C-alpha cells in the first residue's frame, strides 16, 4: 500500500508541475481556456500530492507506533510541529 501512496504522490506532483509549466510557457492570461483550466487543475494536483504526503507521514507514524520505536515517533512529531510552525503559525 505504501509503495502505491509514494507513486501516486510523485505522479500527482509531476503532473501538476507540468501543467503549471505548460500554462506559464504558453503565456496564457485570464480569459484563455488554457489558463482557466490548466492553472486550477495543476494547483489541484499539487494540493492532492501534499495531502498524499500527509497520508504517507501518518502511515509512517502508525508503523512506528505499532513497532514501538520511540525515537522515530519523537522525530516524526518534531518534524510535524516544525512544519506546522513554519507554514501556519509563523505567517
N, C-alpha and C positions, 0 to 999 in steps of 0.2 A: 504494500500500500504506500509506504513512504517513498519508494522509487517513482511511483506514478505522481505523487504530490510534487516531487522535485522536478520531474519532467514537465508537468503542467505549468508550474510557476515560471520556469525558464521559457517555455514556448509562449506563454501569455506576455511576458515582459518583452521578448524579442519581437513579437508581432505588434505590440503596442508602440514600441520604439520605431519599428519600420514604418508603421502608418503615420506617426508624427513626422518622421523624416521625409516621407512622401509628400505630406501636406506642406512642409517647410520648403522642400525643393521645388514644388510647383509654384510657389509664391501666391497661392490662392488666398483670397481675403474672405470677408464675411458672406457676401451673397453667393459665393461659389458653392456648388454642391460638394466639391471635393473637401472644402473646409468644414461645411456644416455636417457632413457625415464622417469624414476621416478623423477630425480632431476629437470629437466626443468618443468615438469608438476606440481610438488609440489611448486616450486617457482612461477610459473604462477598462481596457485590457491591462494597463499598468496598475490600476487600482485593484483589479482582480488578482494580479500577481502579488501585490502587497498583502492582500487577505490570505492568499495561499502561503505566504511566508510566515504569517502569524500562526496559521494552522500547523505548519511544519515545526514552529517553535513549541507549540502546545504538545505536539506529538513527542518531541524530544523531552519535554518536561514530564510527560506521562511515563515514558520509558525510564527516565531517571528515578522517578518515584517508585515505580514497580521494582526496579533493581536495587533500590535503597542505596543510591550514590549521593551522599550529602554534599560533596564538593561540587559535583556537576549541577545539582539543584541550586546551590548557592550562586554559582557562576551564571546560570541562566536567569535567576531572579535579579542579580545585579545588572546584567545586560538589559533586562526588561525595564528596570527602574531608570537606567541611564537613557534609554531610548524615549521613554515617556517624558522624562525631564527635558531632553533636548528638543523634542518635537511638539510637545503640548504646553508645558509649564513655562518654558523659557521665553516664549513669544509674548 
